[in-house]
Amino acid sequence: MKTFAHVSNTTFKIEKNSKEWSSFNEALKIRDRLTHPKSTNDLIISDVELEAVEKTFMWYFASIIAILNSAKKSLETLLANDAKENKKKRQSNKTNSADR
């Protein structure tokens, strides 16, 4: 997300001090435990863990939507500014052509 925000010229930022970020890291630990079990107990998911993963999933995709919306606004601003510059250049070219 950090890289996407940078290349799309947005100010979007994940708050790493938030409880959502902490939950995200806990969900990663659960994922790691499930994909690389060391015992059969590692495959057991508690209701609390499942709820935490679900909340993290919802937060993650809400963050994706937020960064995409931020990137869209940034792109729209860049395109609008580019259109203004091109219009000025065309007007300047017309004025210069008329002077000749």
C-alpha positions as CSV (number, residue, x, y, z in Angstrom):
1,M,0.0,0.0,0.0
2,K,2.9,2.3,0.8
3,T,4.4,1.8,-2.7
4,F,1.0,2.2,-4.4
5,A,0.3,5.4,-2.5
6,H,3.7,6.7,-3.5
7,V,3.4,6.0,-7.2
8,S,-0.2,7.2,-7.4
9,N,0.8,10.5,-5.7
10,T,-1.5,10.2,-2.8
11,T,-1.2,11.0,0.9
12,F,-2.9,7.8,2.0
13,K,-1.1,6.2,4.9
14,I,-1.7,3.1,7.1
15,E,-1.5,4.1,10.7
16,K,0.9,1.5,12.2
17,N,-0.1,2.6,15.7
18,S,-3.7,1.6,15.2
19,K,-5.5,-1.4,16.6
20,E,-6.3,-2.4,13.1
21,W,-2.6,-2.7,12.2
22,S,-2.0,-4.7,15.3
23,S,-4.9,-7.0,14.4
24,F,-3.5,-7.3,10.9
25,N,-0.2,-8.6,12.3
26,E,-2.0,-11.0,14.6
27,A,-3.9,-12.3,11.5
28,L,-0.6,-12.8,9.8
29,K,0.6,-14.9,12.7
30,I,-2.5,-17.0,12.5
31,R,-2.0,-17.4,8.8
32,D,1.6,-18.5,9.3
33,R,0.6,-20.9,12.0
34,L,-2.0,-22.5,9.7
35,T,0.1,-22.7,6.6
36,H,3.2,-24.0,8.5
37,P,1.8,-26.1,11.4
38,K,4.2,-27.7,13.8
39,S,1.6,-29.7,15.5
40,T,-2.1,-30.6,15.0
41,N,-3.0,-28.0,17.6
42,D,-1.7,-25.3,15.2
43,L,-4.6,-26.1,12.9
44,I,-7.2,-25.2,15.5
45,I,-8.8,-21.8,15.0
46,S,-10.7,-20.3,18.0
47,D,-13.8,-18.3,17.6
48,V,-11.9,-15.2,18.9
49,E,-9.2,-15.8,16.2
50,L,-11.8,-16.2,13.5
51,E,-13.5,-13.0,14.5
52,A,-10.2,-11.2,14.6
53,V,-9.3,-12.4,11.1
54,E,-12.7,-11.4,9.8
55,K,-12.4,-7.9,11.2
56,T,-8.9,-7.6,9.8
57,F,-10.2,-8.8,6.4
58,M,-12.9,-6.1,6.4
59,W,-10.4,-3.4,7.5
60,Y,-7.9,-4.5,4.8
61,F,-10.4,-4.2,2.0
62,A,-11.8,-1.0,3.3
63,S,-8.2,0.3,3.2
64,I,-7.8,-0.9,-0.4
65,I,-10.9,0.9,-1.4
66,A,-9.8,4.1,0.5
67,I,-6.4,4.1,-1.3
68,L,-8.0,3.5,-4.7
69,N,-10.3,6.4,-4.1
70,S,-7.4,8.6,-3.0
71,A,-5.5,7.6,-6.1
72,K,-8.5,8.3,-8.3
73,K,-8.8,11.9,-6.9
74,S,-5.1,12.4,-7.3
75,L,-5.3,11.2,-11.0
76,E,-8.3,13.4,-11.7
77,T,-6.4,16.4,-10.3
78,L,-3.4,15.6,-12.4
79,L,-5.5,15.2,-15.5
80,A,-7.4,18.5,-14.9
81,N,-4.1,20.4,-14.4
82,D,-2.7,18.8,-17.6
83,A,-5.8,19.8,-19.5
84,K,-5.4,23.4,-18.3
85,E,-1.8,23.5,-19.3
86,N,-2.5,22.1,-22.8
87,K,-5.3,24.7,-23.2
88,K,-2.9,27.5,-22.3
89,K,-0.3,26.1,-24.7
90,R,-2.9,25.9,-27.5
91,Q,-4.0,29.5,-26.8
92,S,-0.4,30.7,-26.7
93,N,0.3,28.9,-30.0
94,K,-2.8,30.5,-31.6
95,T,-1.7,34.0,-30.4
96,N,1.9,33.4,-31.7
97,S,0.6,32.2,-35.0
98,A,-1.7,35.2,-35.4
99,D,1.2,37.6,-34.7
100,R,3.2,36.2,-37.6
